[in-house]
Amino acid sequence: MTSQVELIGMTRDELRLFVSELGERQFRGNQLFSWIHEHAVVDLDEMTNLPKEFRSQLRLSAEMDIPEIVDMVPSSDTSSRKFLFKLRDGLKIETVFIPEGKRKTVCLSSQVGCSLGCKFCATAKMGLLRNLTAGEIVGQLLAVRRETGERITNIVFMGMGEPMLNYQNVLKAAYIIHDDDGMNISTRKITISTVGIARKIRQFTKEKHPFKLALSLNATDETQRASLMPITKKYSIKDCLEALKEYTDRSRKRVTLEYVLMSGTNDSPADARRLASFMKKLNCKLNVIPYNPIVGEPFKRPTVHQLEKFISNVTGGRSMVTVRWSQGKDINAACGQLYVENVEKTVRNQTVVSA
Ligand code: SF4
């Protein structure tokens, strides 16, 4: 049996090396990279500036596999779309496309399922099935581009899984997406969201990666957060704050705080006061995401009045706050919260696959 090299997860330098090992000149690697990532072309027949013999050689030794679309759920109240993709091994992941005027954002998954067990998250119910490869991460984006025909401007790693627990593959994918011979998406438009894996945030800072960071915070009291997000027992809020301060101090970049607002859970005046105090300690901006209920879970979506009151209590009208209220309340794209009927369907499917 021959094993074929997967080209989509290769950086430009890796492709140059790969083609030179096949006896071709290295610039063919650049051409290949450009076809795949600049033009979203994954069919060798369409890569017309590559010699025919070289394409035949590639057919024997390499492949370009993008995830198969098995379902696409349009939002009923915006033009956002959620894609359900099938990977080569049959496992399924989700990716969300969010167009807002000129900004076209794709929310990427980094793992199949997740091990972190956040109580408000449907993905948590799957457990972790496996990490995605860099090629599977980039492949989600290529599939969305090919389907929508849109030029993507912003990337957020906020789909299924914890990106910092698939650190190398997520970073490799981010660098491929950023490459100016490919999709050429600015590092300022690529955001990696984490629940606060402090040791990885420190590594990210130390290694000086240029991408932006977001913290999925959701609670500001240690006990309360640990009850919602068990990872807090390992990495406390205080630990996350210190790691993020190192990041903002060294990188001079601002962190985005994501706060999923749940009525009666984390929206009291005391929650707002603690959040305001947290924000004073960090160079950050705040995204408040009204919770989307999951069947069988006790958490509730806030009313518009509750949301406005909470934000006013946090900011006093001063700080920078964005409400991700209208991005398709039925296909919410926040970290691991792709939890609507289709997710429940996915969970059932994955359970069958992994049984
Ligand atoms: S919210 Fe994010 S980190 Fe938490 S369980 Fe869901 S996918 Fe994992």
Residues whose N, C-alpha, C, O or C-beta is under 5 A from the ligand:
A	BS01	SF4	C114 L116 G117 C118 C121 T123 A124 G159 M160 G161 E162 V195 C335 G336
